[in-house]
């Protein structure tokens, strides 16, 4: 029974997201740092901006991403000194990226295939223009389902 429910929910999610472009729901102007940025500075940026990741770039192109998990697994848990490490030392690489013109469904597939919760968004020149997270997907799916419900109720009322 749960398996069937999972298939139905998956189908509905794909229906809602069908034809939608990544640029419509991505977070624009993500926080970006250079590869030589000290890890402590990265952590402070994440705290101060209340974000869970920063993107590393070289010449405006993504070369890595640092997440809260990276800081815990690669710095804190092993007892490494955050003052002696750079962003590039602890980032996840290579970075998964999708075009801002890609379908959201394709971005979701990249995230699923790579078992990641965020994907960097690039323009036609591979320059970072945004980030798409599972939170963004959930928020937009909820918003779209609410809009669809309102349209359905309105349609039913008009038909009476």
C-alpha positions in Angstrom: 0.0 0.0 0.0 2.8 2.5 0.9 4.6 1.6 -2.3 1.5 2.6 -4.4 1.2 5.9 -2.4 4.9 6.6 -3.2 4.2 6.1 -6.9 1.2 8.3 -6.9 3.0 11.1 -5.1 6.0 10.8 -7.4 3.7 11.0 -10.4 1.9 14.1 -9.0 5.3 15.8 -8.3 6.4 15.2 -11.9 3.1 16.5 -13.2 3.4 19.7 -11.2 7.0 20.3 -12.1 6.6 19.4 -15.8 7.8 22.1 -18.2 9.0 24.3 -15.4 12.5 25.7 -15.8 15.2 25.8 -13.1 15.5 29.6 -13.3 11.8 29.9 -12.2 12.4 28.4 -8.8 16.2 28.6 -8.1 17.7 31.0 -5.5 19.5 33.7 -7.3 22.8 35.2 -6.3 24.0 32.4 -4.0 26.9 33.0 -1.7 30.2 32.4 -3.5 33.7 32.2 -2.2 37.1 31.7 -3.7 39.1 28.4 -3.2 41.6 30.1 -0.9 39.0 31.4 1.5 39.8 30.2 5.1 37.3 27.6 6.4 36.6 29.6 9.5 35.5 32.5 7.2 33.3 30.1 5.3 31.6 28.9 8.5 31.0 32.5 9.7 29.5 33.4 6.3 27.1 30.4 6.5 26.2 31.4 10.1 25.7 35.1 9.4 23.7 34.6 6.2 21.8 31.6 7.7 22.6 29.3 4.8 23.7 25.7 4.6 26.1 25.9 1.7 28.5 28.1 -0.2 29.7 27.7 -3.8 33.4 27.9 -4.7 34.3 29.5 -7.9 37.3 30.3 -10.1 36.7 32.8 -12.9 33.0 32.8 -12.0 32.7 29.1 -12.7 31.9 26.5 -10.0 34.7 24.3 -8.8 33.2 23.0 -5.6 30.6 23.4 -2.9 30.9 23.4 0.9 27.9 22.2 3.0 27.4 22.1 6.7 27.9 18.3 6.4 31.4 19.0 4.8 32.4 21.1 7.8 31.3 18.5 10.2 32.8 15.4 8.4 36.0 17.0 7.1 36.9 19.6 9.7 35.2 19.2 13.1 34.8 15.4 13.6 38.4 14.6 12.6 39.6 17.5 14.8 41.3 19.5 12.0 42.2 23.1 12.5 39.7 25.4 10.6 42.3 28.2 10.6 44.8 26.1 8.7 42.4 24.9 6.0 41.0 26.6 2.8 37.6 26.2 1.3 39.1 24.1 -1.5 40.7 21.7 1.1 37.2 20.7 2.4 34.8 21.3 -0.4 32.8 18.6 -2.3 34.1 18.3 -5.8 33.4 17.9 -8.6 30.3 20.1 -8.3 27.0 19.0 -9.8 25.6 21.8 -12.0 22.6 22.3 -14.3 21.7 25.0 -16.7 19.2 27.7 -15.6 17.3 26.7 -18.8 17.0 23.0 -17.8 13.7 21.5 -16.9 13.2 21.2 -13.1 12.6 17.5 -13.7 16.1 17.1 -15.1 17.6 19.0 -12.1 15.7 16.6 -9.8 17.2 13.6 -11.7 20.7 15.0 -11.3 20.1 15.4 -7.6 18.7 11.9 -7.3 21.4 10.3 -9.3 24.2 12.0 -7.3 22.4 11.6 -4.0 22.7 15.3 -3.3 20.3 17.9 -1.8 21.5 20.9 -3.8 22.7 21.6 -7.3 24.5 24.7 -8.6 22.8 26.5 -11.5 24.9 28.0 -14.3 24.2 30.2 -17.3 25.1 29.5 -20.9 28.8 30.4 -20.2 28.9 28.0 -17.1 28.9 31.0 -14.7 27.1 30.5 -11.4 23.7 32.2 -11.4 21.9 30.3 -8.6 21.4 27.2 -6.5 18.5 24.8 -6.4 17.8 22.9 -3.2 15.4 20.2 -2.1 13.8 22.9 0.1 13.2 25.1 -2.9 11.6 22.1 -4.7 9.4 21.3 -1.7 8.2 24.9 -1.2 7.3 25.3 -4.9 5.6 22.0 -5.1 3.5 22.9 -2.1 2.7 26.3 -3.6 1.8 24.8 -7.0 -0.4 22.1 -5.4 -2.3 24.8 -3.4 -2.8 26.9 -6.6 -4.1 23.8 -8.3 -6.5 23.0 -5.5 -7.8 26.6 -5.6 -8.3 26.4 -9.4 -10.1 23.0 -9.0 -12.4 24.3 -6.2 -13.2 27.4 -8.3 -13.9 25.3 -11.4 -16.3 23.0 -9.3 -18.1 26.1 -7.9 -18.6 27.5 -11.4 -20.0 24.3 -12.8 -22.8 24.1 -10.2 
